[in-house]
Amino acid sequence: MPVINFSSVRKYVDVPDDAERILSRPEKQQIYNLNVHHDQGLLVQTDAYVVYYSTVRGPAKGGIRFWHDVNLEETTTLAELMVWKTALTGIPFGGGKSGIRADHHKLTRFQKTVIMKEFIHLLRNDVVEGTYIPAPDMGTNPIDMAVIFGETHITECVTGKPVGVGGLPGRLQATGRGVSTIADMTAAHLLNKPVEDISVAIQGFGNVGSWTAHFLYGKGARVVAVSDIDGGIADSKGLNVPELMAHKTEGNPVVDLPGSARISNEELLAMDVDILIPAAAGEVIVPANAADIRAKAVVEGANHPVVAEADPILRENNILVVPDILTNAGGVVASYVEWHKGKSGALSGEQETFEVVDKLLGDAFLHMKDLAGDSTDDLRNAAMALAAGKVVQSMKERGWI
């Protein structure tokens, strides 16, 4: 089943039946069997998945997820979300995604590089031709993108690279920057509070969660709780985020930060805060725990953290949900800037990257809010409708419908 609910979206925008039929399933799904020899001489076999959900608005854009339990269904869902993210923010890309089923925590740098090279070898034509433009995702990082660049020597074929090999200053922080921008606007426009007066709990303290905390702390928000896979910490007066980021950079779990009270991930999700930001894995707010959520607003930092069945429960409890296709789109916006600059050879600075992220996400937020009107409990469908309208228009312009 697609993520988009066409019947709900049609409250805001016309989606022809033929468009729904085309957008109800992916354009292309591929399954690869990766066979590689590690440095110990062992043959390792694992599955990899590549999905191009829709390329009507441009080449398939989406990260490479390197995780122990990725599958074709999850990869397809994430590829569809990229369709709506790119359309909502006005980026001329389609939606794609790929996943490699492997636990990167158990691999050496050499072993991971061998797997990545073999994966790109199988996808080489699409990557070289620009049909698919990968980027980092869970379990991958700029070094992995540099490996891809090393296989092609085409600067724009991959985004999220280190700055020294054609990467974009600010790309690493861009997703967290976008989440913080949307949290700030949620406080101002939906909760009627300045960002300095809000309390925030962030589930997940990886790249997205940590940079979200960094930017919100810099804006004056009280980040009262954060967590990672080992658990969380809380302080009602607000955590010292710079100290926490330095602690985490040294490889320590957040629970080992001295002077903070330990909490579980489940307790963090149920905290009475202004804004809850699930920024770890998907599907963490489900019907079983949705009634426990006490935040005034949920700003989705991760992909698909609130399942569809939990949305009505949050709505009944007057909890606003700002959707992932807007909130965490800062990464793909920065990827577009990097891709464009790679093709043109232009240079860019970190602040310019942040300004583009703030502008495109901020404009999309206001358009979503205006379309929803008084239905602020329906922001997800309003955002989807804006994105779907752009996709349908492209389908008409290309003669697909």
Backbone hydrogen bonds, N-H to C=O, Kabsch-Sander energy under -0.5 kcal/mol:
donor,donor_aa,acceptor,acceptor_aa,energy
6,F,4,I,-0.8
9,V,5,N,-2.4
10,R,6,F,-1.9
11,K,8,S,-1.3
12,Y,9,V,-2.3
13,V,9,V,-1.7
20,E,16,P,-2.1
21,R,17,D,-2.3
22,I,18,D,-2.1
23,L,19,A,-2.6
24,S,20,E,-0.8
25,R,22,I,-0.9
27,E,52,Y,-0.9
27,E,53,Y,-0.8
28,K,52,Y,-2.1
30,Q,50,V,-2.7
32,Y,48,A,-3.1
34,L,32,Y,-0.7
34,L,46,T,-3.2
36,V,34,L,-0.5
36,V,44,V,-2.5
38,H,36,V,-0.6
38,H,42,L,-2.4
41,G,38,H,-2.2
44,V,36,V,-3.5
44,V,42,L,-0.5
46,T,34,L,-1.9
48,A,32,Y,-2.2
49,Y,99,G,-3.0
50,V,30,Q,-2.3
51,V,97,K,-2.9
52,Y,28,K,-2.4
53,Y,51,V,-0.6
53,Y,95,G,-2.1
54,S,95,G,-1.1
58,G,55,T,-0.6
60,A,131,T,-2.1
61,K,94,G,-1.2
62,G,133,I,-1.5
64,I,135,A,-2.5
65,R,63,G,-0.6
65,R,98,S,-2.9
66,F,64,I,-0.5
66,F,138,M,-2.8
67,W,65,R,-0.7
67,W,100,I,-1.5
70,V,67,W,-0.9
75,T,71,N,-2.2
76,T,72,L,-2.2
77,T,73,E,-2.2
78,L,74,E,-2.4
79,A,75,T,-2.0
80,E,76,T,-2.2
81,L,77,T,-2.2
82,M,78,L,-1.6
83,V,79,A,-1.1
83,V,80,E,-0.7
84,W,80,E,-1.4
85,K,81,L,-2.4
86,T,82,M,-2.4
87,A,83,V,-1.7
88,L,84,W,-2.7
89,T,85,K,-2.0
90,G,87,A,-0.9
91,I,86,T,-2.2
93,F,91,I,-2.2
94,G,59,P,-3.2
95,G,54,S,-2.2
96,G,61,K,-2.1
97,K,51,V,-1.9
98,S,63,G,-2.0
99,G,49,Y,-2.5
100,I,65,R,-3.1
101,R,47,D,-2.7
102,A,67,W,-1.4
102,A,100,I,-1.4
104,H,102,A,-1.0
106,K,103,D,-1.7
107,L,104,H,-1.3
112,K,108,T,-2.4
113,T,109,R,-2.1
114,V,110,F,-2.2
115,I,111,Q,-1.9
116,M,112,K,-2.6
117,K,113,T,-2.7
118,E,114,V,-2.0
119,F,115,I,-2.3
120,I,116,M,-2.5
121,H,117,K,-2.1
122,L,118,E,-1.8
123,L,119,F,-1.3
124,R,121,H,-0.8
127,V,123,L,-2.2
128,V,124,R,-3.1
129,E,125,N,-2.4
130,G,126,D,-0.8
131,T,126,D,-1.9
132,Y,126,D,-1.3
133,I,60,A,-2.6
137,D,64,I,-0.7
140,T,137,D,-2.5
144,D,141,N,-0.6
145,M,141,N,-1.6
146,A,142,P,-2.0
147,V,143,I,-1.6
148,I,144,D,-1.5
149,F,145,M,-2.3
150,G,146,A,-2.3
151,E,147,V,-1.0
151,E,148,I,-0.8
152,T,148,I,-0.9
152,T,149,F,-0.9
153,H,149,F,-3.9
155,T,153,H,-0.6
157,C,154,I,-1.7
158,V,155,T,-0.7
159,T,134,P,-2.3
165,V,162,P,-1.7
166,G,163,V,-1.2
167,G,162,P,-1.9
171,R,168,L,-2.3
174,A,170,G,-0.8
174,A,171,R,-0.7
175,T,171,R,-0.5
177,R,173,Q,-2.6
178,G,174,A,-2.4
179,V,175,T,-2.3
180,S,176,G,-2.3
181,T,177,R,-2.1
182,I,178,G,-2.4
183,A,179,V,-2.4
184,D,180,S,-2.4
185,M,181,T,-2.2
186,T,182,I,-2.5
187,A,183,A,-2.2
188,A,184,D,-2.1
189,H,185,M,-3.1
190,L,186,T,-1.9
191,L,186,T,-1.8
193,K,187,A,-3.0
197,D,194,P,-2.2
198,I,195,V,-1.3
200,V,222,R,-2.7
201,A,275,I,-2.1
202,I,225,A,-2.7
203,Q,201,A,-0.5
203,Q,277,I,-2.1
204,G,202,I,-0.7
204,G,227,S,-1.1
210,S,206,G,-2.4
211,W,207,N,-1.8
212,T,208,V,-2.1
213,A,209,G,-2.3
214,H,210,S,-2.3
215,F,211,W,-2.4
216,L,212,T,-2.5
217,Y,213,A,-2.7
218,G,214,H,-1.9
219,K,215,F,-1.3
220,G,216,L,-0.7
220,G,217,Y,-1.0
221,A,216,L,-2.2
222,R,198,I,-2.4
223,V,221,A,-0.8
224,V,200,V,-2.0
224,V,222,R,-1.1
225,A,200,V,-1.1
226,V,233,I,-1.7
227,S,202,I,-1.0
228,D,231,G,-2.6
231,G,228,D,-1.8
232,G,263,I,-3.1
233,I,226,V,-2.3
234,A,261,A,-2.2
235,D,224,V,-2.7
238,G,235,D,-2.0
239,L,223,V,-3.0
241,V,239,L,-1.3
244,L,240,N,-2.2
245,M,241,V,-3.0
246,A,242,P,-2.1
247,H,243,E,-2.2
248,K,244,L,-2.5
249,T,245,M,-2.5
250,E,246,A,-1.2
251,G,248,K,-2.1
252,N,247,H,-1.4
256,D,253,P,-1.7
257,L,254,V,-2.0
260,S,257,L,-1.0
261,A,234,A,-1.5
263,I,232,G,-2.5
268,L,264,S,-2.1
269,L,265,N,-2.1
270,A,266,E,-1.1
271,M,268,L,-1.7
273,V,271,M,-1.4
274,D,199,S,-0.7
275,I,199,S,-2.2
276,L,297,A,-2.7
277,I,201,A,-3.0
279,A,203,Q,-3.3
279,A,277,I,-0.9
283,E,304,H,-2.9
284,V,305,P,-1.4
285,I,305,P,-2.9
286,V,284,V,-0.7
289,N,286,V,-1.5
290,A,286,V,-2.0
291,A,287,P,-0.5
292,D,289,N,-1.5
293,I,289,N,-0.5
293,I,290,A,-1.2
294,R,271,M,-0.5
296,K,273,V,-1.5
297,A,274,D,-1.4
298,V,320,L,-3.2
299,V,276,L,-2.5
299,V,297,A,-0.6
300,E,298,V,-0.7
300,E,322,V,-2.2
301,G,278,P,-1.1
301,G,299,V,-0.9
302,A,278,P,-2.5
304,H,302,A,-0.6
307,V,285,I,-2.1
307,V,305,P,-0.6
310,A,307,V,-1.5
311,D,307,V,-1.0
311,D,308,A,-0.5
314,L,310,A,-2.1
315,R,311,D,-2.4
316,E,312,P,-2.4
317,N,313,I,-1.3
318,N,315,R,-1.8
319,I,314,L,-2.6
320,L,296,K,-2.0
320,L,318,N,-0.6
322,V,298,V,-2.8
326,L,323,P,-1.3
327,T,323,P,-2.6
328,N,324,D,-1.8
329,A,326,L,-1.5
331,G,328,N,-0.7
333,V,329,A,-2.0
334,A,330,G,-2.3
335,S,331,G,-2.0
336,Y,332,V,-2.0
337,V,333,V,-1.9
338,E,334,A,-2.6
339,W,335,S,-2.8
340,H,336,Y,-2.9
341,K,337,V,-2.5
342,G,338,E,-2.2
343,K,339,W,-1.8
344,S,340,H,-1.9
345,G,341,K,-2.7
353,T,349,G,-1.7
354,F,350,E,-2.2
355,E,351,Q,-2.3
356,V,352,E,-2.0
357,V,353,T,-2.3
358,D,354,F,-2.9
359,K,355,E,-2.3
360,L,356,V,-2.6
361,L,357,V,-2.3
362,G,358,D,-2.1
363,D,359,K,-2.5
364,A,360,L,-1.9
365,F,361,L,-2.4
366,L,362,G,-2.1
367,H,363,D,-2.3
368,M,364,A,-2.6
369,K,365,F,-2.7
370,D,366,L,-2.5
371,L,367,H,-2.4
372,A,368,M,-2.5
373,G,369,K,-1.8
375,S,372,A,-2.4
376,T,374,D,-1.8
378,D,375,S,-2.1
379,L,376,T,-0.6
382,A,378,D,-1.9
383,A,379,L,-2.6
384,M,380,R,-2.6
385,A,381,N,-2.4
386,L,382,A,-1.9
387,A,383,A,-2.2
388,A,384,M,-3.4
389,G,385,A,-2.5
390,K,386,L,-1.4
391,V,387,A,-2.1
392,V,388,A,-3.0
393,Q,389,G,-2.0
394,S,390,K,-2.0
395,M,391,V,-2.2
396,K,392,V,-2.3
397,E,393,Q,-2.3
398,R,394,S,-1.7
399,G,396,K,-1.2
400,W,395,M,-2.8
401,I,395,M,-0.9
